[in-house]
């Protein structure tokens, strides 16, 4: 019959980096540490993560322990501190989410709609940037800067009819460009 190593012997082997001694400690202490952590945070999965992280910290500091009692104390203190830190982070995260939800009265559908609109505007901006220079200038002044045909004509030094022709040409080119990506039906909304 093989003799069971004493706790001091296990600690000594552990301090020297013996993985079987670490395995012995893990098997003896993992379940109680998980139970302890779960009692603090109320989540079995997170408790297991905290216990595993505590053992990693223990392994890194293994040379500094003189007894099994000190190892146990270290592990329980690490678990307690990490569990409380987790609860603080969780409380902070929930507080931030609550503040954001109060400041941003958007539903998920509102946010989805805004994302889609933003993406469509990016596509439209790319299409406008691909227009011939005079068409692009007229479209930008018309729809981005909301200038009238007369104001655009004065700014560009051309006639009002030239501005109207360039706008019509620009819209035709945008229709072709947006039709290629399936957004033609949104052009009136995007240029509104």
N, C-alpha and C positions, 0 to 999 in steps of 0.2 A: 504494500500500500504506500502510495506516494505521500510524503508529508506536505501539509499545506504550509506555504511560506507565511511567516509572521508579517504583521502589518509593517513593522519597521523594516524588515527585509524587502518587502514590496516597495516601500517608499525609497529605500536606498537604490534599488534597481531602477525605479522610476526616475530618480534624480540623475542617474547616469544615462538616461535615454533609452532604457529597455522598453520596447513596444509592448511586450507581453505584460509588463507591470502596468503600463497605461491601460491596456485592455482590461486588466483585472479591476482597476479603479473605475473605468467606464461602466463595466458590468455591474459593479456594486452601487454606484452613485447616480447613474443616469436617470433611472426611473424616479427615485425620490426627488431629484432636482427638477424633473419635469412636473411632478405633482406640486412642488413648492412654487414654481413659476406660474403654473396654471392657476393656482390659488390666488395669485396676485393679479394676473391680467385676464383670466377667464377665457383664454383661447388656447386649446391644446396644441394646435399647429405652431403658433408663435412660441409657446412654452418650449416645445421641442427644439425650435431654432435657437432660443436663448440658451438652453442647456448645451447644445452642440457648440455654440460660440464660447461658452464658459470653458468647455474642455479644451478648445483651441488655445484660449488664453492661458489655461493651466499648463499646457504642454510647452508653450513658449517660455514660461517662467519656472519650469520644473526644477531647475537646479537650486532654487531658493527655498525649498520646503524641507523641514526637518522631521515632520511627523504627519501621519494620516489625519490627525485632528486639524493641523494647520491647512492641509489640502482641502478638507471638508469645509472649514471656515472660509477659505478663499473662494471656493465654488459657490457657496451660499451667498456670500457678500456680492460676488459678481452677478449672480442671478438676480438678487434683490435690486441692485443698482441698475442693471440693464432693463429689468421689468419696469421699474419706476421711470426710467428714461423713455422707454417705449410708450408708457401711458402718457407722459408729458407731450411727446411728439404727436401721439394720436389726438390728444385733447387740443393741441395747437392746430393740427391739420383740420379737425372738425370745426374749430372756431373760425379758421380762415375760410373754409367752405361755406359756413353759415354767413359770414360777412360778405363774401362774394355773391351768394345767392340773394342777399338783401340789396346789394348795390346793383346787381345785374338782373333785372326782372325779366330775364329771357328764359323761355322754356327750351327744351332740347330741340323742338321743331324750329323755334326762332333762330337758334344757333346754327342749325343745319341750313336753314334758308340763307342766313348771312354768309355761311361758307360757300354755298353754291353761287350766290350773287357775287361774292368777291372773286371766285374763280372765273365766272363769266366776264367780269370787268377786266380781269387780267388778259383774257383772250381778246376782248374788244380792244384794249390798249395796244396789244401786239398787232392786231389787224390795222389799227389806225396808224401805227408807226411804219407799217409797210406801204402806206398810200404814197402816191407821188407827192412831192414837197408842197405844192400849192394846195392840193386837196387836203392834205394832212393839216396844214395851217388853218384853213377855213373850218374844218371839222372841229379842231381843238378850240378855236376861238368861239365857234357856235355853241358847242355842247359843254366844253369844260369851263370856259370863261363866260358863257351865256351872253355873248355880244350879238347885237343885231347885225343884219346884213350891211346896213349903212355904216355902223361902227367898224366892222371888219374891212369894208371897202376903203374907208379913210385910213385905217391902220396899215393896210397893205398897199395903198396907192393905186387901187384899181376901181372899176365901176361896180355898182351894186349887181348888175346883171352878171358880171364875171364871178362875183362871189356866189351868187345863186347857182350858176352853172357848175362851179367847182364843188359846191356843197352837194348838188345832185349827182355829179360824177363820183364824188367820195362815197356817198351813200350806196350807189350802185356797186362800187368796188367792195364796200364792206358787206353788202348782201351776198355777193359771190363768195367772199372769204368766209363769212359766218355760215353759209349754206354747206360748205365743205366739212365743217365740224358740227353740224346739226343745231346751230343756235340762231338760225335766221329768224325764227318766230319771236325771239327775244330782242331783236334789234330795236323795235319801238320803245320797249321798256328801258333798255340800256341807254338809249340816247335821249330819254325823257328828262 
